[in-house]
Amino acid sequence: MVKSTLGYWNIRGLAQPIRYLLHHEKEDFEDRRYLFTDNTWQNEKYALGLDFPNLPYYIDGDTRITQSTAILRYLGGNMVLMEKTSRKNFEYLSRSSK
């Protein structure tokens, strides 16, 4: 099975809650960290196949997502956490955070 990839700057920032969730669920993922001091992100961002090349990004097979809240919602829907929350509560939380 191919590892998922989380990409962000080499800081905690917006990706840290995503990392916490992935570690909590014991997901095996690549934590791709970019430095401000080189052009690695600028050179890679259009080659990743992202609709909106931005950080953070999450790649899980054919699924490619940017924006921290969208990534957390995706992960919450695919993990055990979703089973702990009723569908109606999840839909309410999704609408109320807009």
N, C-alpha and C positions, 0 to 999 in steps of 0.2 A: 504494500500500500504506500502511495506517495504521501510524503509529509505536506501538510498545509504550510503556508508561509505568511508571516506577519512582517510588514515592512514599515519602518519609522525611523526618525532621527535617533541618534545614539543618546537619547535622554528618556526620562520616564514619560512625561507629557501625556498626550491624549491616548497613547497606546498602552499605558500602564494598566488601566482597568481591564483591557482586553487580555493582556499577559496574565493578570491575576486569574481571570476566568479560565483561560486555557490551562494554566497550571493546576487550578482547583479541580478541573475535570480530567487531569492527567493526560492531556492531549500532547502527542508528540508532534511538535511544529518547529519550523525554522524561524528563528527570531532574527530577521535581516535588519541590521542597524546601519544607517548611513551617517557619515561624518559631514559636518558643515564645511570642513576645510578642503574637501576634494569635490570633484565633479561626478562621482559615481552615480548619484541619484539623477542628475541631469542627463547623463549618458544612457541610463537604463529605463527611465520612466515611460518613454513611448514604445519601447519594445516589450513591455509586460502585458499588453493587450487590455489595459484598463480603459473603461469608458471615460472616466475622469481621472487622468494621471495625477494623483495627489497622495499625500501621506496623512494618516496611516492607510495602508492597503492590506487586504487579506485575500489570499488565493487558496481555494480549496477545490482541487480538481479543475473543473470547467467554470466554477463560480469565482468571480473576481469582483471584489467590493472595495470601495473607498468610503471614507467618512466614519469616524469612530462610533457614533451612535448606530449607524446602519450595520456595522460589523457586530456590535454587541447584540443587536436585535436578531441578526442572523444566527449568531452562536447560541443565543438563548432559546431560539426556536428549534435548534438541532440537538440540544444537549438535555441532560436529565433535568436541568433547571425548569424547563418547560413543563415537565410532568408534575412538578411541585406547585405550579401555578395554573389555575383553571384558564381555559381559553378566553373566557369573557374578561377575566382580570387582566390578562396579557393584552387583549385588544384595548381595554380601557387605558392601561398604562401607555400603550403606543400612541393613542390619540391625545392623551393629556400632555405628552412631552413635546408636542409640535409647537 
